[in-house]
């Protein structure tokens, strides 16, 4: 008899989105399965019972975790208690490794099988964790082309399923021109899209710097217009802060809520915080500059732990520098403006980057990541009940 209860943990906005697609694929095959979660809006809309909201635990950076310790510990204890009392037939983990690997170990102690979708990036930093993963994860669906071989070297049952963004992101169907018209922008306007991140801390660190860079770009390249693109949920949680910054901006800037893909497609260039959004920009094909800042302590510790030469997914997948990365002290208004202007003023540089981004899309595999991951998860479920 098949199991009928699954618990999903997705601790961040992008993980919540991808997990929701996975849940929908599972429900297509097993509509009778009960699915509860640590998650957000997307998983709730997919029909999951939200036991803990992921908004309470989504942070970035090593030192930043300490300032959020109380809600994280509370979520951890509540999730443990739920697993202990409900004993689901399968635990599905989506990214979010610091929290999820602890939960994986606890689930194994309860005899609950563990499926990991969108694996921890242990190939980038703290590779010693891969041995822990081998002990607590039964099956893994990975979304980057080099990850399957990496995990299999350590005896982990891993399968490359393609990237889930390819299921939900069709560049040809995105109406960038429609957004331009809605905002009163003409086809001839030069637009730069600012993408500061989805977390509150990221927006607080990146958006002021991006707006300062925008003012410097505008001073040197007249007629450039700027968009700040935020997801609906992100915008609603940070509206007052963002509005105060935009009111002081020394450039022509408009806020776009809930139409990030359209804003990217409408732009000639993006300035984006490192994260999933950089890959989204790459799939759409808009040239970009990647930036990122964390606290000084997080950066100090991270430099000693990270084992890859790049931070952006685009460069990691390409295994070379396709897009410029400006990190920490280099993520300053002057340097950002300089890099952006280099791309903006060079048709050949933008064209070269667009060709590299097209090649990147081919490396990401074909559509159907969520469907394949659902099949793998259900295989594990059926093998254990």
C-alpha positions in Angstrom: 0.0 0.0 0.0 1.3 3.4 -0.9 2.1 6.0 1.7 -0.2 9.0 1.9 1.6 11.7 3.9 4.5 13.8 2.7 6.2 16.7 4.5 8.1 19.3 2.4 10.7 21.9 3.7 11.5 24.9 1.5 13.0 27.7 3.4 13.4 30.4 0.7 11.4 32.2 -2.0 12.9 30.3 -4.9 12.7 27.0 -3.1 9.1 27.6 -2.3 8.3 28.2 -6.0 10.2 25.1 -7.2 8.7 23.0 -4.4 5.2 24.1 -5.4 5.8 22.8 -8.9 7.1 19.5 -7.5 4.0 19.2 -5.3 1.6 19.8 -8.2 3.4 17.0 -10.2 3.1 14.7 -7.2 -0.6 15.5 -6.8 -1.2 14.8 -10.5 0.0 11.2 -9.9 -1.4 10.8 -6.3 -4.3 13.1 -5.6 -5.0 11.4 -2.3 -1.6 12.2 -0.7 -1.6 14.7 2.2 1.2 17.2 1.9 2.2 19.6 4.7 5.2 21.9 4.7 7.6 24.5 5.9 7.0 26.9 3.1 5.4 30.1 1.8 2.8 31.4 -0.6 3.5 29.1 -3.5 3.3 25.9 -1.5 0.1 27.1 0.1 -1.4 27.8 -3.3 -0.3 24.3 -4.4 -2.6 22.9 -1.6 -0.1 22.3 1.2 -0.8 22.7 4.8 1.7 25.3 6.0 3.0 24.2 9.4 5.7 26.8 9.6 6.0 29.9 7.3 9.3 30.1 5.5 9.3 33.9 5.9 10.4 33.4 9.5 13.6 31.5 8.7 14.8 32.9 5.4 18.1 34.6 6.0 21.5 34.8 4.2 25.0 34.9 5.5 26.7 33.2 8.4 26.6 36.1 10.9 23.0 37.0 9.9 21.8 33.7 11.2 22.5 34.8 14.8 20.2 37.8 14.6 17.4 35.5 13.5 18.2 32.7 16.0 15.0 32.8 18.0 12.6 32.3 15.0 14.9 29.8 13.4 15.1 27.7 16.6 11.4 28.0 17.1 10.7 26.8 13.6 13.2 24.0 14.0 11.6 22.7 17.2 8.1 23.0 15.8 9.1 21.1 12.7 10.8 18.4 14.8 7.7 18.0 16.9 5.5 17.7 13.8 7.7 15.0 12.3 7.8 13.1 15.6 4.0 13.2 16.1 2.8 12.8 12.5 5.5 10.4 11.2 5.1 11.2 7.4 5.9 8.5 4.9 8.4 10.8 3.1 10.4 14.0 3.8 11.2 16.1 0.8 13.9 18.8 1.3 14.3 21.7 -1.1 17.7 23.5 -1.0 18.1 25.4 2.4 20.9 23.1 3.6 21.7 24.4 7.1 18.2 23.8 8.3 17.4 20.9 6.0 20.4 18.7 6.8 19.6 18.8 10.5 16.0 17.8 9.7 17.3 15.0 7.4 19.3 13.6 10.3 16.3 13.8 12.6 14.0 12.2 10.1 16.4 9.3 9.6 16.4 8.7 13.3 12.6 8.3 13.1 12.9 6.0 10.1 11.4 8.5 7.7 12.9 8.3 4.1 14.5 11.5 2.8 14.4 12.9 -0.7 16.4 16.0 -1.5 15.4 18.2 -4.5 17.7 21.1 -5.5 20.7 19.8 -3.5 23.0 21.7 -1.2 25.9 23.4 -3.0 28.5 21.4 -1.1 30.7 21.4 -4.2 31.1 25.1 -3.6 31.9 25.3 0.1 32.2 23.0 3.1 32.6 19.9 1.0 32.9 17.8 4.2 29.1 18.0 4.4 28.8 15.6 1.5 29.7 12.6 3.8 26.8 13.7 6.1 24.5 13.9 3.2 25.4 10.3 2.2 24.3 9.1 5.6 21.0 10.9 5.8 19.6 11.3 2.3 18.2 8.3 0.4 17.7 9.9 -3.0 18.6 13.2 -4.6 17.3 15.1 -7.7 19.9 17.6 -8.8 19.4 20.6 -11.2 22.9 21.5 -12.3 24.6 19.4 -15.0 27.8 18.7 -13.0 26.1 17.8 -9.7 25.1 14.2 -10.6 28.7 13.0 -11.1 29.9 14.9 -8.0 27.4 13.3 -5.7 27.7 9.8 -7.2 31.4 9.9 -6.4 30.4 9.8 -2.7 27.9 7.0 -3.2 24.8 9.2 -3.2 21.9 8.1 -5.4 21.6 11.4 -7.4 19.9 12.1 -10.8 20.2 15.2 -12.9 16.6 16.2 -13.9 17.2 19.5 -15.6 16.6 22.9 -14.2 13.1 23.7 -13.0 13.2 27.2 -14.3 12.9 25.8 -17.8 9.4 24.6 -16.9 8.1 28.0 -15.8 10.3 30.4 -17.8 9.7 30.7 -21.5 11.6 33.8 -22.8 9.6 34.0 -26.0 6.3 34.3 -24.1 7.4 37.2 -21.8 5.9 40.5 -22.8 8.6 43.0 -22.2 7.2 45.5 -24.7 3.8 45.4 -23.0 5.4 46.4 -19.7 7.3 49.2 -21.4 3.9 50.6 -22.7 2.3 50.1 -19.3 5.0 52.2 -17.7 5.0 54.9 -20.4 8.3 53.8 -21.8 9.0 53.8 -25.5 10.8 51.1 -27.5 13.7 53.4 -28.0 14.3 54.0 -24.3 17.4 52.5 -22.7 16.4 50.6 -19.6 18.4 49.1 -16.8 16.7 46.7 -14.4 17.9 46.6 -10.7 17.3 43.3 -9.0 18.4 43.6 -5.3 17.3 40.2 -4.1 14.2 38.7 -2.4 15.2 38.8 1.3 14.9 41.9 3.4 18.6 41.8 4.3 19.6 41.6 0.6 17.3 44.6 -0.3 18.7 46.7 2.6 22.3 46.0 1.5 22.0 46.1 -2.2 19.3 48.6 -3.2 20.9 51.8 -1.8 24.1 50.9 -3.6 22.3 50.0 -6.8 20.4 53.4 -6.8 23.7 55.3 -6.2 25.2 53.4 -9.1 22.1 54.2 -11.2 22.5 57.9 -10.5 26.1 57.7 -11.7 25.1 55.9 -14.8 22.4 58.4 -15.5 24.9 61.3 -15.1 27.1 59.8 -17.8 24.6 58.3 -20.1 21.6 60.7 -20.5 18.2 59.2 -21.1 18.7 55.9 -19.3 15.7 54.8 -17.3 15.7 52.4 -14.4 13.4 49.7 -13.0 13.5 48.2 -9.6 11.9 44.7 -9.9 10.6 42.9 -6.9 8.3 39.9 -6.4 4.8 40.7 -5.1 5.5 39.2 -1.7 8.9 40.7 -1.4 7.6 44.1 -2.3 4.7 43.9 0.2 7.0 43.1 3.0 9.5 45.9 2.2 7.3 48.6 0.7 7.9 51.4 3.1 11.7 50.9 3.0 11.8 50.7 -0.8 9.5 53.7 -1.2 11.7 55.8 1.0 14.8 54.9 -1.0 13.1 55.5 -4.3 11.8 58.9 -3.1 15.4 60.0 -2.6 16.8 58.5 -5.8 18.7 60.9 -8.1 17.6 59.1 -11.3 14.5 58.2 -13.3 13.4 55.0 -11.5 10.1 53.0 -11.3 9.2 50.1 -9.1 7.8 47.0 -10.8 6.0 44.5 -8.5 5.2 41.0 -9.5 6.4 41.3 -13.1 10.1 40.6 -12.7 10.5 38.6 -15.9 8.8 41.3 -17.9 11.1 43.9 -16.4 14.2 41.8 -17.3 12.9 41.2 -20.8 12.2 45.0 -21.2 15.7 46.0 -20.3 18.9 46.3 -22.2 20.9 45.4 -19.0 20.4 44.1 -15.5 22.3 44.7 -12.3 21.4 41.7 -10.1 22.2 40.4 -6.7 23.7 36.9 -6.9 21.1 34.2 -6.6 18.5 32.3 -8.6 17.5 35.6 -10.3 20.9 35.7 -12.1 20.0 32.4 -13.8 16.6 33.7 -14.6 18.2 36.7 -16.3 20.6 34.4 -18.2 17.7 32.2 -19.5 15.8 35.3 -20.7 19.1 36.4 -22.3 19.5 40.0 -21.0 23.1 41.0 -20.3 23.9 41.6 -16.7 26.3 42.6 -13.9 26.3 40.5 -10.8 26.9 42.0 -7.3 26.7 40.8 -3.8 27.4 42.0 -0.3 27.1 40.3 3.1 28.2 41.3 6.6 32.0 41.7 7.1 32.0 38.6 9.3 30.1 36.5 6.8 32.5 37.5 4.0 35.6 36.8 6.1 34.3 33.4 7.0 33.0 32.6 3.6 36.3 33.4 1.8 37.9 30.7 3.9 35.2 28.1 3.2 34.3 28.7 -0.5 36.1 26.4 -2.9 34.9 27.7 -6.3 36.2 30.7 -8.3 32.8 32.3 -8.9 29.5 32.9 -7.0 27.0 33.4 -9.8 25.3 30.3 -11.1 25.9 31.5 -14.7 29.7 31.4 -14.3 29.6 28.2 -12.2 27.7 26.4 -14.9 29.7 27.8 -17.7 33.0 27.2 -15.8 34.3 30.6 -16.9 33.5 34.2 -16.4 30.5 35.0 -18.7 29.2 37.8 -16.5 31.2 40.2 -14.3 30.9 39.6 -10.5 31.4 42.5 -8.1 31.5 41.2 -4.5 31.7 42.9 -1.1 34.0 46.0 -1.4 33.9 45.8 -5.2 30.1 46.1 -5.0 30.3 49.9 -4.7 28.4 52.5 -6.8 31.5 53.6 -8.8 32.6 50.1 -9.9 29.1 48.9 -10.6 28.4 52.0 -12.7 31.7 51.6 -14.6 31.0 47.9 -15.4 27.4 48.7 -16.4 28.5 51.5 -18.7 31.1 49.2 -20.4 28.3 46.8 -21.4 25.8 49.5 -22.2 28.2 51.3 -24.6 29.5 48.2 -26.3 27.2 46.4 -28.7 29.9 43.7 -29.3 30.3 43.0 -25.6 26.6 42.7 -25.1 26.3 40.5 -28.2 29.1 38.2 -27.0 27.4 37.8 -23.6 24.1 37.0 -25.1 25.7 34.2 -27.2 27.3 32.8 -24.0 23.9 33.0 -22.2 22.2 31.1 -25.1 24.9 28.4 -24.7 24.2 28.3 -21.0 20.5 27.6 -21.6 21.4 24.5 -23.6 23.5 23.1 -20.7 20.6 23.3 -18.3 18.9 20.3 -19.9 15.3 20.0 -21.2 11.9 20.8 -19.6 10.3 18.5 -17.1 12.5 18.8 -14.0 9.5 18.9 -11.7 7.9 15.9 -13.4 11.1 13.8 -13.2 11.7 14.8 -9.6 8.2 13.8 -8.7 8.7 10.4 -10.3 11.9 9.9 -8.3 10.3 11.0 -5.0 7.3 8.6 -5.5 9.7 5.8 -6.4 11.4 6.3 -3.0 8.0 6.6 -1.2 6.7 3.4 -2.7 9.9 1.5 -2.0 9.7 2.3 1.7 6.1 1.6 2.6 
